[in-house]
Amino acid sequence: MNNERFIVLEHVKKGDIIFVEACSQCASKAKITLEGVSPTVELVKSTNNCNLTRLEGGYSAEKTDDGPVQLKISIDNGSKMKVIKNGTILSDIEGKEKGIQYVFNIEDHENLDNDFNDYFISVVTWHKKN
């Protein structure tokens, strides 16, 4: 993979449970890796199919140490990857923070058509009860 980005998920706490999913609608292969969790999560797109495709692989993990959690995005083309990141605090009915949702919309297509639907990644974390 020759096009990589590393994005630190700064609000993930030790003990948080993390769910990851990703889909694609472009003609490139990719690997999305969540690092700093146990087990490491990898989602893979192994074809150049342009149809809407869900990336295959693991989907959940737990943050077990004090180091950072980061998302590694690797895509197999030479274009410049553009990423839009949004974060939302997930709260209970009283407003107490219970987790975070990160959404990444990625444009990574040779013609850079500014549609940001080439890859969509959702990472949701929930704080462990205790």
C-alpha positions in Angstrom: 0.0 0.0 0.0 1.5 3.3 -1.0 -0.9 5.8 0.4 -1.1 5.8 4.2 -2.5 8.1 7.0 -2.3 7.7 10.7 -5.1 9.3 12.8 -4.9 9.3 16.7 -8.3 8.7 18.4 -7.5 11.0 21.3 -10.5 10.4 23.5 -10.4 6.6 23.8 -9.7 5.5 27.4 -8.2 2.3 28.8 -11.0 -0.3 29.1 -13.1 1.2 26.4 -14.9 -1.2 24.0 -14.4 -0.3 20.4 -16.5 -1.2 17.3 -15.2 -0.5 13.8 -16.9 -0.8 10.4 -16.0 0.5 6.9 -17.3 0.4 3.4 -16.1 1.6 0.0 -17.3 2.7 -3.4 -14.2 3.1 -5.5 -11.7 1.2 -7.6 -8.9 0.7 -5.1 -7.8 -1.9 -2.5 -7.4 -0.9 1.1 -6.6 -2.0 4.6 -7.9 -0.1 7.7 -6.1 -1.0 10.9 -7.0 0.0 14.5 -3.8 -0.1 16.5 -3.3 0.1 20.3 -6.2 -2.2 21.1 -6.5 -5.9 21.8 -6.9 -7.6 19.4 -5.7 -5.4 16.6 -8.6 -4.9 14.2 -8.0 -5.1 10.4 -10.6 -4.4 7.7 -9.6 -5.2 4.2 -10.9 -4.4 0.7 -9.1 -6.9 -1.6 -10.7 -6.1 -5.0 -10.8 -3.1 -7.3 -14.6 -3.4 -7.6 -16.4 0.0 -7.7 -19.7 -1.4 -6.2 -20.6 -0.4 -2.7 -18.5 -2.9 -0.6 -18.2 -3.6 3.1 -14.6 -4.2 4.1 -14.0 -7.7 5.6 -12.3 -8.4 8.9 -12.5 -7.9 12.6 -14.9 -5.4 14.1 -14.4 -5.1 17.9 -11.6 -4.7 20.4 -10.8 -3.3 23.8 -8.2 -0.7 24.8 -6.0 -2.6 27.2 -3.0 -0.3 27.8 -2.2 3.3 28.3 -0.8 4.0 24.9 -2.6 5.8 22.1 -5.2 4.3 19.8 -4.7 5.1 16.2 -6.4 4.3 12.9 -4.0 3.4 10.1 -5.6 3.9 6.6 -3.7 2.3 3.7 -5.0 2.6 0.2 -3.3 1.2 -2.9 -3.2 4.1 -5.3 -1.0 7.1 -5.6 -3.5 9.9 -5.2 -3.5 12.3 -2.3 -5.9 11.0 0.4 -8.4 13.6 1.7 -10.0 12.8 5.1 -13.0 14.5 6.8 -13.1 13.5 10.5 -16.1 14.1 12.7 -16.4 13.2 16.4 -19.5 13.0 18.5 -19.8 12.4 22.3 -22.3 9.7 23.1 -24.2 10.6 26.3 -26.8 9.0 28.5 -30.2 10.7 29.2 -28.6 12.7 32.0 -25.8 14.0 29.7 -23.0 11.9 31.2 -20.5 10.8 28.6 -20.7 7.1 27.7 -18.5 7.0 24.6 -17.4 8.6 21.4 -18.3 8.1 17.7 -15.7 9.0 15.1 -16.8 9.1 11.4 -14.3 9.4 8.6 -15.3 10.2 5.0 -12.4 9.7 2.6 -11.8 10.8 -0.9 -8.9 8.8 -2.4 -9.5 8.4 -6.1 -7.1 9.1 -9.0 -9.3 11.9 -10.5 -10.0 13.5 -7.1 -13.7 14.2 -7.8 -14.4 15.7 -4.4 -17.2 13.2 -3.6 -15.8 11.9 -0.3 -17.6 8.5 -0.7 -14.6 6.4 -1.7 -14.3 5.1 1.9 -16.6 5.6 4.9 -15.2 4.4 8.3 -17.2 4.4 11.6 -15.5 3.9 15.0 -17.7 3.8 18.1 -16.3 3.5 21.6 -18.2 2.7 24.8 -16.7 3.3 28.3 -16.8 0.1 30.3 -19.2 0.1 33.3 -17.6 0.5 36.7 
